[in-house]
Amino acid sequence: METRSFADYLRTLDDAALISLFSHRPDLVTPVPPDVASLAVRATSAPSLARAIDALNAWQYQVLETCAVVAEPFNEKNISSLTDKAAIFVIPGLIERGLIYPGKDGLYLPTTVREVLGNDVAGLGPQSMAKLNLKKLEDAPPAAKKALDAMVWGPPRGTVADVKKPGVGVQWLLENDFLVVANSHTVLMPREVAIHLRGGKIHKELFIQAPELAGDKRDSKSVQLAAIANVSTFLRWTEEILNFWAQEPAAALRSGGLGVRDLKIISNHLGVDANCAAFVAELAYLSGLLTIEADDRILPTSQFDIWLTQTPSVRWQSLVSQWLITSRLSGLVGKEESKNVSPLGPELDRVAAAPIRKLTLRLLQESQGFAPKIDSFLSLAQWNTPAKRSGGIPSDYIIWNLREAEWLGITGQGAISKYGIGLLQGSDLDEINEDLPKPVDHILIQSDHTAIAPGPLEHEIAQELAILAEIESRGGATVYRFSEATIRRGLDHGRTGDEIKAFLKKTSKTAMPQPLEYLIADVAKKHGKLRVGNTAAFIRCEDPALIAQIISDKRLEMLSLRQISPEVLLCQHEAADAMSILRSFGYLPAGEDSQGALLSGPRIQRAKGKAKPPRIVGEFDRPDELQLEAA
């Protein structure tokens, strides 16, 4: 009967009212319903109503709760008398959403709304089946009043040892129907009794106004300087992480995703914490710049090469646009209760992620020039979308969104930037290209085995330098440090000592210090003198003295070495492990193949397969014009 009445109401709606309904509840046109009867069934289904109710703010939710506990039909006056006169401004919005609807003699709720709101709406129990004399409550004995006080604001049930012997106070309340028996150990307070004791109100406190946001004012110049620095840094992080994996691919776990060890390696390489590194990797993955190969190697895709040729604004927007819509939460990585969650893995999806992210950005946009305090922002977010039916917004989601927005440059010093506003408004973001510092094509080599990049380096130079040196510090200028290990890495990747020196002399605007030249020459001379191959592994060297030194080195007993000729040792470890152990104790081995040829790492690697970004799991987006027209 109720569905039929609601369907009749839907038939009276004009196009503007239907568009408003579909805009508030996009699931109703996904797919487009064939007729009004089907629309009514879908609109009164529990899942659809649950989505609509979870999207209400705290005040709208309280008004809907009040509508659910009054007798039908009701009117605006009934609701405002139980709440506040401001409720009359909320009711039209609830009608637009199809959560209440007008009948011939007043307002009604689709029956399923009460089911979705659940039992004990606003902490109230069921209606009384008996006629009550509420004035008699004034004469209640002290023990009865104590029992009433415990239940008046909910939950509307109390526990007794035995309803046949409940005690004097509860017995009096039962005899006068102010409590009713639910079972042998539980009593319930009827709705009418609670409302009377609440002074004719439904809620103890009304949340009519959004809480005021507390925080610090920020001037636009400071915000923009911080934001553009963040944009520059995030683009560099993305480039660095992909360059690193192009040279030294990480291996995915069997269950999917990036392991703790590889996450730590890339965190150290970027100079950031694990959460930040996980976030950078996730966005590269979502944007199709990174993929997991069939052999479980994590590698950049060919799309990365295309991305590198694009302007900074396009590169930034390609990353940020994926962040806006993704259902994945990299903030889950490393949490105590999420031990099996890993970056790039399948366990990061959360349905509420994108809607909460959009809410976060909307609230930031509404407070331009203002960096909100976390507690204040959380209170405002909870008021906007209390989502009481599903337990409320997790505070962590909001905190992660604010942190990630800062990393991306959507905010600067906690306040939304002009780039963030432009992104949300769909505006042209070319000003990023003008505001970013221009890439430099040179470094300044110092006398202490370091080199300074006075700005962001051109990609080819940054990629080569990442092989030959470690980043020691970042900022407006980046400091690189050369060492025996980094020079050896360059040799392992196929460069010769002369090629390394030529590259550095060409790139540096300062002369190469002699100590650095000596270091390169010394490492190049030793590199490859000691060879390691697979048997499990063999160690070969044309210098018998070096072989004798290795055999006598007590630190290498773990290798279980056995000499089979003056120049060859056999080892029980795999070649890669043997090389790692030898290097850790100061030796400089190189790998060789079965033909005796020196092995070197490839300069850059790319995934052979296409990018496979993870699917998006989430709620329905606002329908576009074509969907609305079809509906």
Buried (B, 14 or more C-beta within 10 A) or exposed (E): EBBEBBBBBBEEBEEEBBBBBBBBBBBBBBEBBEEBBEBBBBBBBEEBBBBBBBBBBBBBBBBBBBBBBBEBEBBBEBBBBBBBEEBBEBBEBBBBBBBBBBEEEEBBBBBBBBEBBEEBBBBBBBEBEEEBEEEEBEEBEEBBBEBBEEBBBBBBBBEBEEBEEBBEBBBBBBEBBBBBBBEEEEBBBBBBBBBBBBEEBBBEEBBBEBBEBBBEEBEEEBBBBBBBBBBBBBBBBBBBBBBBBBBBBBBBBEEBBBBEEBBEBBBEBBBBEBBBBBBBBBBBBBBBBBBBBEEEBBBBBBBBBEBBEEEBBBBBBBBBEBBEBBBBBBBBBBEEEBEEBBBBBEBBBBEBBBBBBBBBBEBBBEBBEBBBEBEBBBBBBBBBBBBBBEEEBBBEBBBBBBBBBBBBBBBBBBBBBBBBBBBBEEEEBEBBEEBBEEBBEBBBBBEEBBBBBBBBBBBEBBBBBBBBBBBEEBEEBBBBBBBBEBBBBBBBBBBBBEBBBEBBEEBBEEEBBEEBBEBBBBBBEBBBBBBBBBEBBBBBBEEEEBBEEBEEBEEBEEBEBEBEEEBBBBBBBBBEBBBEBBBEEEBBBBBBEEEEEBBBBEEBBBBEEEBEBBEBBBBEEEBEEEBBEEB
